Every structure is written in C-alpha cells, then in structure tokens.
Amino acid sequence: VTALTQWIGEVCEASGGRVVKTLGDGVLALFPTALHAVAASVQLQREHLERHSHAEQQMGLKIGLASGTLVEVDGDCY
C-alpha cells in the first residue's frame, strides 16, 4: 500500500499536481487546472492496469475529482 500511494503521489506531481497528504491508502492532491487532474487520472489508470496485469493479488484503483472553492488551513485543504 505504501509503494502504491508513493507512486500515485509521484504521478500527481509529474502531472503538475501537489500532494497535500496521504490518508492510509489514499492520496489528496491539488492541481492547477481540471485538465491537469484529468491527465493524471488517465495516466494513473493506464499505468496501474499495466503494473498489476500480471500481479498475483489485484488492488483496485478508485479516483475521485472535485472542483470548486478551496480553503487551505495549516497545510490542509477543505
């Protein structure tokens, strides 16, 4: 799980995003535009499918996107 969340963070950052925090098996990242977020999501899905196509245990990947007003407090987002 740790390796997966680290990889997700790396892909988000490579797509112009900023990782705010990891939450167990989740990653909260901010992107400058919706296009950056969608591009990261597509890349994650494609690479995850390839990375785990031959794995003995499959781990699903769920991605949620949201837009709107953001409030940052002490490095966290709401």
C-alpha positions, 0 to 999 in steps of 0.5 A: 500500500505504501509503494502504491500511494508513493507512486500515485503521489509521484504521478500527481506531481509529474502531472503538475499536481501537489500532494497535500497528504496521504490518508492510509491508502489514499492520496489528496492532491491539488492541481492547477487546472481540471485538465491537469487532474484529468491527465493524471487520472488517465495516466494513473489508470493506464499505468496501474492496469499495466503494473498489476496485469500480471500481479498475483493479488489485484488492488483496485484503483478508485479516483475521485475529482472535485472542483470548486472553492478551496480553503487551505488551513495549516497545510490542509485543504477543505 
